[in-house]
Amino acid sequence: MGWKGKAALTAVGLVLAVSAVVAVRTATFKAPVADTAGVRLAAARPFDVDLAARHLGEAVRFRTVSHQDPAEDQPAEWDRLHAWLQATYPDAHRVMGREVVAGHALVYTWPGTDRGLAPIVLMAHQDVVPVTPGSEESWTHPPFDGVVADGAVWGRGAIDDKGSLVTLFEALDGLAKAGFVPKRTVILVSGHDEEVRGGGARAAAALLKSRGIKAQFVLDEGMVVVEDHPVTKKPVALIATAEKGYATLTVIAPAVGGHSSAPPPQTGVTTLAKAVLAIADHPFPMRFSGPGADMLKSLAPHSSATIRMAAANPWLFSPLLVSQTAKTPAGAAMLHTTIAPTMLKGSPKENVLPQDATAWINYRIAPGDTSAQVMARARDAVGDLPVRLAWVKAPDEPSKVSSITSDGWKTLAALAGDESRAPVAPALMTAASDSRYMGPIADDIYRFQPLVLSVDATKMIHGTDEHISVANVERMVRFYQRLVETAASR
């Protein structure tokens, strides 16, 4: 046999060997998350869902809007919300100690009978984002009227995040009224400025740390039950096990000002444009790793045979997995650090050359990357362009990745699966939440709201016509009630 024949046989052998490895790994593939079959969940208790919806509508009416300029905020609205919480949920306030930190952040503690058990920490923030001026007429109902109509509660904050705040209180108040006594301490942290600074949650975390608190787990807002997940085409409950870091970079191009009738060959605006394009055109590579990869691996058993085979053999198919996941912006964001130029400033007048031009670039830093790497990459991209790079403020680094085998995960995953009747998977939260400050008091921090939304419906969060269905209000109250009773009873 000649060398060509031997080479062909060798090639065939390699193909057969690779095929055998792929087949075996696919046949024996298991999702990376822990088995939750043995978790005993508390039963649901009856409650008045229509009353809960009306209460959420009332909460929406408090204009606890966090503006970019704090001078525009209305502190009295937070005071009114606090008074309303105390009046509306007397049984919860009877059993929980209440503390106010950093002005308007709230820390509630429901002491457990066994102080040796690590507490659970539940979070929901009080503030909301502004409504875009001029968009009010596009809302089905005025954004701060808290209207309950057509099977939904309408208004700014109905989902983000007064939906969680109110349904948490509905659950806690109902449990207290029914005489439930927790074995494990329950702590509720409600920041007042999550949408702009997160100083309230930071102060709350410092308070808990000073008391030596080490929580079993923390649960904050974040992912949801996606009704039409792109991988399965069916509902999937996503629980974020990590969130990206947050940083905003300014790119400043100094220039000589003057009259626009006699411009130099290069103005500050053209220099800035080149720098911004250079940074944006130098993206971070996508990687099939971390929570984004864990999500796809966890959903593979519920997807097509092709996805299952690829997820079982990332050593061979990671390029395919990356390309499939990156077909949507949300999917791509789970696989790398994103770069988003968002704001520009130049001359104050159309016929005046700017003395400097500035751009703001927002980064969401993936676990595994750091703000130092982001800055180095930006400097490399702009090269010798005459620009200055600086952080707007000290960046928030990515969170650590929480366990998908811990008792906290098992409780949350078992309950999320039971309520949604859908597969449960870990995921990466690409936005930021107050929970990013809780690292000093908990190893396991999860981000999940127990409501069902389609991919398209998530666009209304921070947008026009934010609303939550009464069916979702019911799901959330029931989930939080069962979660507290399950986790705090053992």
Secondary structure by P-SEA (a helix, b strand, c coil): ccaaaaaaaaaaaaaaaaaaaaaaaaaaccccccccccbbbbcbbbbbaaaaaaaaaaaaacccccccccccccaaaaaaaaaaaaaacaaaaaabbbbbccccbbbbbbcccccccbbbbbbbbcbbbbcccccccccccccccccccccccccccccccaaaaaaaaaaaaaaaaacccccbbbbbbbbccccccaaaaaaaaaaaaaacccccccccccccccccccccccbbbbbbcbbbbbbbbbbbbbbbbccccccccccaaaaaaaaaaaaaaaccccccccaaaaaaaaacccccaaaaaaaacccccaaaaaaaaaccaaaaaacbbbbbbccccccccccbbbcbbbbbbbbbccccccaaaaaaaaaaaacccbbbbbbcccccccccccccccaaaaaaaaaaaaaacbbbbbbbbccccccccccccccbbbbbbccccccccccccccccccccaaaaaaaaaaaaaaaaaaaac
